[in-house]
């Protein structure tokens, strides 16, 4: 095999490995993105309940202060 052929083959293999690595990274990035989005969605009910409780407590405190 000539040196130029060997160099061309090595470059082609390096490009292939690089693109394969990029594809693998992209797949993992999508998985990570979707997992983070799901965690955010899962937090919504808890945060909504906390906000509702805080608003109810504030309203109750406001009613009590007006009665006195």
C-alpha positions in Angstrom: 0.0 0.0 0.0 1.4 3.4 -0.9 1.9 6.1 1.7 -0.7 8.3 0.1 -3.2 5.5 0.1 -2.5 4.7 3.7 -2.8 8.4 4.6 -6.1 8.7 2.7 -7.4 5.6 4.5 -6.4 6.9 7.9 -8.1 10.3 7.2 -11.2 8.5 6.1 -11.2 6.4 9.2 -10.6 9.4 11.4 -13.5 11.3 9.7 -15.8 8.2 10.2 -14.9 7.9 13.9 -15.4 11.6 14.4 -18.8 11.6 12.8 -19.8 8.5 14.7 -18.7 10.2 18.0 -20.7 13.3 17.0 -23.8 11.2 16.3 -23.4 9.4 19.7 -23.0 12.7 21.5 -26.1 14.1 19.8 -28.2 11.1 20.8 -27.1 11.5 24.4 -27.8 15.2 24.3 -31.3 14.6 23.2 -31.8 12.0 26.0 -30.5 14.5 28.5 -32.6 17.3 27.2 -35.8 15.3 27.3 -35.0 14.1 30.8 -34.5 17.6 32.1 -37.7 18.7 30.4 -39.6 15.9 32.1 -38.1 16.8 35.5 -39.3 20.4 35.0 -42.8 19.1 34.1 -42.8 16.8 37.2 -42.0 19.8 39.5 -45.0 21.8 38.3 -47.7 20.2 40.6 -45.5 20.5 43.7 -44.7 24.1 42.9 -48.3 24.9 42.2 -49.4 23.3 45.5 -46.8 25.4 47.4 -47.9 28.6 45.7 -51.6 27.8 46.4 -50.8 27.1 50.1 -48.8 30.4 50.3 -51.6 32.4 48.7 -54.2 30.8 51.0 -52.0 31.6 54.1 -51.6 35.2 52.9 -55.3 35.5 52.3 -56.1 34.1 55.7 -53.7 36.4 57.3 -55.2 39.4 55.4 -58.7 38.4 56.6 -57.6 38.1 60.2 -55.9 41.5 60.2 -59.1 43.2 58.8 -61.2 41.6 61.6 -59.2 43.0 64.4 
